[in-house]
Amino acid sequence: MYWNYLVKRLAISIITFFIAACIIFLLLRTMPGDFVSNLVLSFGNTLPQETVEAFYRANGLDRPLHAQLVTFFSGAFTFNTGTSFLYGVPAGGLIADRIGWTLLLLIPAAVFSLFIGVLLGVWSSWKQGSGTDSSLLAFMMAVRAIPSYWWGTMAILFFAFLIPFFPLGGYTSLTVLDSGLSIQDVLWHAALPVVVLTLVGIPGTYYLMRNSMIHTLQEDYILFARARGLPETRVVRHAFRCALLPVITMSALQIAGLIMGSVFVETVFSWPGVGLLTTEALQNRDLPVLEAIFLLDTVAIIVANLVVDLSYPLLDPRVKRYGE
Amino acid sequence: MRKPLLVALVAIVCIIIVLVSLLHGTGILSASTTKVQSSQGASLEDYVVLPVDSPSSLITGNIMTQKGAPTGSLIYEGLVTKGRTGDYTGWLADSWESSGDGSTWTFHLVRNARWHDGVPFTSEDVKFTHDYMKANNLPMAFVLSDVESVECPDQYTAVFRLSHPYPVFPDRLAQSPGIGVYPAHIFKDVSDPASWVDPDPIGTGPFVFQDREPGLFRMQANPSYHGEESEIAGVILKVVSGIDNQVLALKKGDIDAVSSLPAAVGMSLANEENIKVYTIPDTTGYELAFNTQVYPADNPLFRKAISHAVDRDRISTLLGYARPNPTTFLIPGVAGDFVNPDITGLYGYNIPLAEELLHDAGFGKDASGSLIGPDGKAVELTMPLGGKGAIGGADEKIVTIFREDLARLGIGLKTVAYDNEKEYRKAMSTAPVFIDAMPSGLHDDPDDLVNFAYTPLGDENYYRYHNPGYDALAQDVRNTTDRESRKETGYLMQEILARDIPTVPICSTDTVAAYRTDRFRGWEEAVDANGVVDMRVLTVIRPVDASS
């Protein structure tokens, strides 16, 4: 049964990827503006039509849409979306050079925000109705409402400039040019961006964990456990296991939020990751790079959802039994 | 219970393997590699550190696919560069002359220039650059679109044969955006320049590529430079996104200078310790432009009335580091005696006169004070905002003042913002009035007045302004190389513009820059530069003397 479920989920994931790729393709081609016109109009010059046509021909943009779609799909599965208009290098290679830097921020932020969000959510639910709970709720609402780039800007202003404890931005000091990369230096530069990304990732997990715990704590078996005289800490531990399951599901969607958050955070901190690349590619209508980035984001979210779906029966025996 | 644990363990191992592979690409796992210092033994402290906005400004790919003037790259040079008062300075060209009609230009090249790998620079490189860019349909080849062929009668002479007379052809090569000369011996073996990554950019300029890391690009001073050698060890370009971060980096000492500051930021830095603010005057010109085929701007008296409703003094004060431009189109600070003195001050701010002219044009006010046109409808203008005029929010500031004055005339004003250049240009073609901004390099010569005629490409001008007499004068100015004749023709063209008013000049603004006074000095001495990442600046600045 489990293997049938696995095959079915894989098939659905592939179909989802296909549909998402079509949407990416169409959206990017209907976006106003194009690279070469923007480039030369920015100099206040009129662009000769033959230059525009030559650019379109060289990049296959003069072909019918369906022909471009076929080319797009033939490269989509290998992330070969062509050469970046702006950088003049293969878009896939460009992203491969930068994805590591993005993961350096995303993974710690994802882990920390999940951990802290879960802990705070459990605590808040345990203290439901108290001043602590209300304060935490209000704080999380404020954090959630304020965009990540504001948090990033404030972090730079307070902790890198007014109190110059951290660097202003970038991924390393200039010493990299003479002495090569230093892991300590990179981690020092990554600290503030990771803190900001973690901060913006906590509220979602916190809300879900809190609400899930409150709901679980109202179950009959919890009442029974309390009636039997179990210590409150053990009661909470029992409730925690059940309440955690929705949070695990949501963590896959959190990845999507963190990827978008990293676009702003990387731009604010001049971090050389995929986020900064996305900002630049959008501003310059660099289609091959945008296609590759959005395909990568799509794959990341699909894989995350797939992993969660497949691990659910392993985590919750009830799901596995009902499936059988 | 063992199965879930086993699955979890396998998943963790897989994730670690994937992560290590991905992080390997960053180089972080091969950290602490000892690198080679510059041959002159300079330390990082001796380098000038300047910010760039994005990684794409750091010669990614190769120079043939990059945008921008040769002065900006620091490694490559062009044949000539142009000063702010219209004088040309030779870089790779010693001297130059044209045929009587300006259709053939002969450049005599410097004889002691070498590429950074030691290969001598010759006229073959000039010819190669032209032929190669066109053969490969590279986007920047449009700069050479007027050139039919380049010939090399000898190693140090390059002859450009143009498709039509072009008396200011050096202007084309020098700025907005200008074009460099690139090494034939490197690119002749590159069959696909659009996707070739140059591992070691080789130019003739005063700075030599040294090394790079993501977000950093280091160049050292060229000890064998054919021109004036730099007094600094070199330059490091560092990616610092956003002007706010650049200002913080300047204050903290992470970078040495920054340019293109908003006026308010420039003013706020005036009292900062160890920071000096200076301006590069008249770098951008703003105009209120009319679409002369769209109602109500198709009425010459309406345009004349509006020309008296532009409060240049207030607008200049609001923009900051700006000064009113009282003439037609050419900016006095850079155009010099090309500006016709007889048409200065014709568009004085005078609301009563504007009302009178509107009345003469057949417009009148109703009981509520709204201006009613000859068609019986209330006059309301829709103005697109975007393009170069939107940089720093200049167009919105101009509109803030302009809207008040239009309201006094009973005219409503709506604005629509466009963040895309192409869409903005499309909106301009149907709007009766819009704000446009051009770099001063496009406001400094009678040749720039051709913007009001049919362009050499046969395209209509932005203003949809048609005047056969004006077009004929535009042809004359394009076919005349004599400076005095060009000036006289330019005067006549300006008289016509002053009469027909396809555009109303508003003001010119300065570029605001700031630098740290405790590191390097001489930034303000480069009077011809347009910013800080500019060869003309970096070849004159020098370290602050410890004793000074």
Interface residues (C-beta under 8 A of the other chain):
Chain A: P32 G33 D34 V36 S37 N38 L39 V40 L41 S42 F43 G44 N45 T46 L47 P48 Q49 T51 A54 F55 R57 A58 T83 S84 L86 Y87 G88 V89 P90 A96 D97 R98 I99 G100 W101 L103 L104 I107 T153 I156 L157 A160 F161 P164 L168 G169 G170 Y171 T172 L174 T175 V176 L177 D178 S179 G180 L181 S182 I183 V186 T267 V268 F269 S270 P272 L276 L277 T279 E280 N284 V307 S311 L314 L315
Chain B: K3 P4 V7 A11 L19 L22 L23 H24 G25 T26 G27 I28 S30 A31 S32 T33 T34 K35 Q37 S43 L44 V49 S54 P55 S56 T60 G61 N62 T65 K67 N137 P139 A141 F142 S145 S176 P177 P193 A194 S195 W196 V197 Q210 D211 E213 P214 G215 L216 R218 I236 K238 V239 V240 S241 G242 D244 N245 L248 A249 K251 K252 D254 G387 K388 N420 E421 K422 E423 R425 M438 P439 L442 T455 L457 D459
